[in-house]
Amino acid sequence: MKFDTISAYIDHIVDTNREIVLHDFVKELHDQFYDEIDIECMDDFLEIDKEENEGQFVVHHQKLIDYGVATSERSSAIKDRLTSLGLEQDTDYLLQDVLQQVSSGAKHTKVYMLTPEAFFLALQRSQRRKNQTKDPAIYAKYFQFLQKVVKYYDKYQIKRIDKISTSRLTCINDLNTKMDRMNELAEEAKLRDEEAKLRDAEQNVKIDKLLAFGKKASEDNDDLKIELSQLNITAQLTEQKLTVVSKQLEAKSYTSTKNPQDKKDVHHVLVMCKEDKDGHHFKMISGQLKYVKGRKTLFLKSKYKVAFDIFYNANGIDFRTNVCDRLNKYIDRCIQNSDDRNASKIIRKTIKISRIDITWKPNHYISLTDVLDIMKAINIETQTPPRLV
């Protein structure tokens, strides 16, 4: 498949969830957009340009000869060539004495080790000499091409990581939605059960009264009419009283410390998450609904995403405290059960816990799913919504 732009090519391999290594990425990008460039030295240059080699003296002076920068292997000739190119000892290259075994015994050989940056400068500053088979200027262009492709590869990796993170957060949001719906259904079923019990009790009272009045009616029909009239009046008054008591109980439940009079003042909890090179950063926010919504807007502007959307929790402060306590205990168990004596050091370094913040980095002991499951479990355990008691 041919692509019009490099961005279109990168979007395609990200959208198709394809994982590609740098070596194959270079070949494909070359075939798509730079097929006029000879990349026979690709593997050699990729090895030199590794990120961990930056600023390190890792390039042997033999590379200068291989790619036409120098033509003689004599130490003095190499030294003169480096000086003529404006490269400085101990900054751009190191001079080392290496002991080598030869047929006649051992001898000291001078070796020049360059940084990748100095090697690239040497390619750029060199010119092809008469009767020289290799042109360093061409290899400089090859090196520039590979550096450009590596930057595109970095863009591909960033986009792929962003997509994976978005997919994970989408799954988390879906789970939260399902959990909220299950909680709603459970609450509705509980309310229906309480209403049914109340209706049964009211009906039993009315039946007992009707039976009593019916027995008396068999003795005195006139008295029955009077009693039936009184029963209707009593039933109406009883229902009015039940309504008043119900409202009083409901109002009372909202005047306690954790259930304020205004429903908007009831505690709500929000968990936000941001992923960067330092790991996943969770923020646990609790408070009045208006406050929590405001914090959500601010964190969204700071590139945070919703891990657990706003939900009611009468024990918002307990939720945060319990999450931190539970996670600390879980960490202690993992350390105790591990045979690795470095487990404690690794876990404490990759998981940071404070009163409202949790930072998690990938490790072999505690997964991101473990952290999220603890939050879900604590949410369920601390759910005590306002109700009639």
C-alpha positions in Angstrom: 0.0 0.0 0.0 1.4 3.4 -1.0 0.9 6.5 1.2 0.9 10.2 0.2 2.6 11.4 3.4 4.7 10.0 6.2 2.0 11.1 8.7 -0.6 9.0 6.8 1.8 6.0 6.9 2.3 6.4 10.7 -1.4 6.8 11.3 -2.1 3.6 9.4 0.3 1.4 11.4 -1.1 3.0 14.6 -4.7 2.5 13.6 -4.1 -1.1 12.7 -2.5 -1.8 16.1 0.7 -2.9 14.4 3.9 -3.0 16.5 7.0 -2.4 14.3 10.7 -2.4 15.3 13.0 0.5 14.2 14.9 -1.6 11.7 11.8 -2.6 9.8 10.4 1.0 10.2 13.5 2.4 8.4 13.2 -0.1 5.6 9.5 0.5 5.0 9.9 4.3 5.2 12.8 4.1 2.7 10.7 2.0 0.3 7.7 4.4 0.6 9.4 7.8 0.4 13.2 7.6 0.0 13.9 4.7 -2.4 16.6 6.8 -4.2 18.8 6.6 -1.1 21.2 3.7 -0.6 20.9 2.3 2.9 23.5 -0.5 2.8 25.1 1.0 5.9 21.8 1.3 7.8 22.6 -1.3 10.5 26.0 0.2 11.2 24.6 3.7 11.5 21.6 2.6 13.6 24.0 0.9 16.1 26.1 4.1 16.3 23.1 6.4 16.7 21.5 4.5 19.6 20.2 6.8 22.3 22.4 5.3 25.0 25.5 6.1 22.9 24.8 9.9 22.9 27.9 11.7 24.2 29.8 8.4 24.7 33.2 7.5 23.1 32.0 4.4 21.3 33.0 4.8 17.6 36.4 3.2 16.7 38.6 5.2 14.3 38.3 2.3 11.8 34.9 3.7 10.9 36.7 6.8 9.6 38.5 4.6 7.2 35.5 2.5 6.3 33.5 5.6 5.3 36.2 7.6 3.5 37.0 10.2 6.2 40.6 8.9 6.5 42.7 6.8 4.2 45.6 5.7 6.4 45.6 3.5 9.5 48.7 5.1 10.9 48.1 6.7 14.3 49.8 10.0 13.3 47.7 10.2 10.1 44.5 9.6 12.1 45.5 12.3 14.6 46.3 14.8 11.9 43.0 14.0 10.2 40.9 14.6 13.3 42.8 17.9 14.0 42.2 19.1 10.4 38.5 18.4 10.8 38.3 20.7 13.9 37.8 17.8 16.4 39.2 18.1 20.0 40.8 15.4 22.1 38.9 14.5 25.3 35.9 16.4 24.0 35.1 14.8 20.6 37.4 11.7 20.9 39.7 9.9 23.3 43.1 8.5 22.6 43.7 5.0 24.2 46.7 2.7 24.4 45.5 -0.8 23.8 47.8 -3.9 24.4 47.5 -6.4 21.5 48.9 -9.8 21.1 50.9 -10.4 17.9 53.1 -13.3 16.6 56.2 -11.7 18.1 54.6 -11.0 21.4 52.6 -8.0 22.6 52.6 -4.4 21.4 50.8 -1.2 22.3 48.5 0.2 19.7 46.9 3.7 19.7 43.1 3.7 19.3 40.9 6.8 18.7 37.4 6.5 20.1 34.9 9.1 18.9 31.4 10.2 20.1 28.6 9.6 17.5 28.2 13.4 17.2 31.9 13.8 16.4 31.8 11.0 13.9 28.8 12.7 12.1 30.7 16.0 12.1 33.7 14.2 10.5 31.4 12.9 7.7 30.0 16.3 7.1 33.3 18.2 7.1 35.1 15.7 4.9 35.5 15.8 1.1 36.3 13.1 -1.4 39.9 13.1 -2.3 41.5 12.1 -5.6 41.8 8.4 -6.2 39.5 7.9 -3.1 36.9 5.2 -3.7 34.5 6.2 -1.0 32.8 9.6 -0.7 32.1 10.7 3.0 29.6 13.3 1.9 27.3 10.6 0.6 27.5 8.7 3.9 26.8 12.0 5.7 23.5 12.2 3.8 22.8 8.6 4.7 23.4 9.4 8.4 21.1 12.5 8.2 18.4 10.3 6.6 18.6 7.8 9.4 18.4 10.5 12.1 15.3 11.9 10.4 13.7 8.5 10.3 14.5 7.9 13.9 12.5 11.1 14.8 9.6 9.8 12.8 9.8 6.5 14.7 9.6 8.4 18.0 6.4 10.1 16.7 5.0 6.6 15.9 5.8 5.3 19.3 4.2 8.4 21.0 1.0 8.0 19.0 0.8 4.3 19.7 1.2 4.8 23.4 -1.5 7.5 23.4 -3.9 5.1 21.6 -3.2 2.3 24.1 -3.7 4.7 27.0 -7.0 6.0 25.5 -8.3 2.5 25.0 -7.5 1.6 28.6 -9.3 4.7 29.9 -12.3 3.9 27.7 -12.5 0.4 29.2 -12.2 1.9 32.7 -15.0 4.4 31.9 -17.2 1.6 30.5 -16.6 -0.4 33.7 -17.5 2.6 35.8 -20.7 3.1 33.9 -21.7 -0.5 34.4 -20.8 -0.4 38.1 -22.9 2.8 38.5 -25.9 1.2 36.8 -25.6 -1.9 39.0 -25.5 0.3 42.1 -28.6 2.1 40.8 -30.5 -1.1 40.2 -29.5 -2.4 43.6 -30.8 0.8 45.3 -34.0 0.7 43.3 -34.6 -2.9 44.3 -34.0 -2.1 47.9 -36.4 0.8 47.8 -39.1 -1.4 46.1 -38.6 -4.0 48.8 -39.0 -1.4 51.6 -42.1 0.0 49.9 -43.6 -3.5 49.5 -43.0 -4.2 53.2 -44.7 -0.9 54.2 -47.7 -1.6 52.0 -48.0 -5.1 53.5 -47.9 -3.7 57.0 -50.5 -1.1 56.2 -52.8 -3.7 54.6 -52.5 -6.0 57.6 -53.5 -3.2 59.9 -56.5 -2.3 57.7 -57.5 -6.0 57.5 -57.4 -6.4 61.2 -59.5 -3.3 61.7 -62.0 -4.4 59.0 -62.4 -7.8 60.6 -63.0 -6.3 64.0 -65.5 -3.8 62.6 -67.1 -6.6 60.5 -67.7 -8.7 63.6 -69.3 -5.8 65.4 -71.4 -5.0 62.3 -73.1 -8.4 62.5 -74.5 -7.4 65.9 -75.4 -3.9 65.1 -75.8 -2.7 61.4 -76.1 1.0 62.4 -72.9 0.7 64.5 -71.2 -0.8 61.5 -72.0 2.2 59.3 -70.6 4.5 62.0 -67.4 2.4 62.5 -66.8 2.1 58.7 -67.1 5.9 58.5 -64.6 6.2 61.3 -62.3 3.7 59.6 -62.1 5.8 56.5 -61.3 8.9 58.5 -58.7 7.0 60.5 -57.1 5.6 57.4 -56.8 9.0 55.8 -55.3 10.5 59.0 -52.9 7.5 59.3 -51.7 8.0 55.7 -51.2 11.7 56.2 -49.2 11.0 59.4 -47.0 8.5 57.6 -46.3 11.0 54.9 -45.3 13.6 57.5 -43.1 11.1 59.4 -41.5 10.0 56.1 -40.6 13.6 55.2 -39.2 14.2 58.7 -37.1 11.1 58.6 -35.8 12.0 55.2 -35.0 15.5 56.3 -33.3 14.1 59.4 -31.1 11.8 57.3 -29.8 14.9 55.4 -29.0 16.9 58.5 -26.4 14.6 59.8 -22.7 15.4 59.5 -22.1 13.3 56.4 -25.6 14.0 54.9 -26.1 17.9 54.7 -29.6 19.4 54.3 -28.7 20.4 50.7 -28.2 17.3 48.5 -25.6 19.3 46.5 -23.4 19.4 49.7 -23.3 15.6 50.0 -19.8 14.3 49.4 -18.9 13.3 45.9 -15.6 11.6 44.8 -13.7 11.9 41.5 -10.5 10.1 40.4 -8.4 11.7 37.6 -5.3 10.2 35.9 -2.5 11.5 33.8 0.2 9.3 32.1 3.6 10.6 31.3 7.2 9.4 31.3 7.2 9.3 35.1 4.2 6.9 35.2 0.4 7.1 35.9 -0.6 9.9 38.3 -3.9 9.5 40.1 -5.6 12.4 41.9 -8.4 11.6 44.4 -10.8 14.6 44.9 -13.7 14.6 47.3 -16.1 17.3 48.5 -19.3 19.1 47.4 -20.5 18.4 44.0 -19.9 21.9 42.7 -16.3 21.8 44.0 -15.6 18.4 42.5 -17.0 19.5 39.1 -14.7 22.5 39.2 -11.7 20.4 39.9 -12.6 18.0 37.1 -12.6 20.9 34.6 -9.2 22.2 35.8 -7.6 18.7 35.6 -9.0 18.1 32.2 -7.2 21.3 31.0 -4.0 19.9 32.6 -4.2 16.8 30.3 -5.6 14.6 33.0 -8.2 12.0 32.0 -11.1 10.6 34.0 -10.3 7.3 35.7 -13.5 7.2 37.9 -16.1 9.8 37.0 -17.9 11.7 39.7 -19.9 9.4 42.0 -21.7 9.9 45.3 -19.9 8.7 48.4 -21.0 9.8 51.9 -17.5 8.9 53.2 -15.4 10.8 50.6 -12.5 11.4 53.0 -12.7 7.8 54.3 -12.5 6.7 50.6 -9.2 8.4 50.0 -7.7 7.2 53.4 -8.9 3.6 52.9 -7.5 3.5 49.3 -4.1 4.5 50.6 -4.2 2.1 53.6 -5.4 -0.8 51.4 -2.7 -0.2 48.8 0.0 0.1 51.5 -1.1 -3.2 53.0 -1.2 -4.9 49.6 2.3 -3.7 48.9 3.5 -5.1 52.3 1.9 -8.5 51.3 3.6 -8.5 47.9 7.0 -7.8 49.5 6.5 -10.5 52.2 5.5 -13.1 49.6 8.3 -12.3 47.1 11.5 -14.3 47.0 13.3 -11.3 45.5 15.2 -9.4 48.1 15.1 -6.3 45.9 11.2 -6.4 45.8 10.8 -3.8 48.5 13.2 -1.3 46.9 11.7 -1.8 43.5 8.0 -1.5 44.6 8.7 1.6 46.9 10.5 3.2 44.0 7.7 2.6 41.4 4.7 3.3 43.6 4.3 6.6 45.5 1.4 7.1 47.9 0.2 10.3 49.6 -3.1 11.5 51.1 -4.7 12.3 47.7 -2.1 11.3 45.2 -0.9 7.9 43.9 1.8 7.5 41.3 2.3 4.1 39.7 5.2 3.0 37.3 5.3 -0.4 35.6 6.9 -3.1 37.7 6.8 -6.9 38.0 4.9 -7.0 41.3 1.9 -4.7 41.3 0.0 -3.9 38.1 -2.1 -0.9 37.1 -5.2 -3.2 37.3 -4.4 -4.0 40.9 -4.4 -0.3 41.8 -7.7 0.3 40.0 -9.3 -2.8 41.5 -8.5 -1.5 45.0 -10.2 1.8 44.3 -13.3 0.0 43.0 -13.4 -2.3 46.1 -13.0 0.6 48.5 -15.7 2.6 46.6 -18.2 -0.3 47.1 -17.2 -0.8 50.8 -17.6 2.9 51.7 -20.9 3.5 49.8 -23.5 4.6 52.5 -26.0 6.7 50.5 -28.7 8.7 52.4 -31.8 6.6 53.2 -34.7 6.3 55.6 -33.8 4.4 58.7 
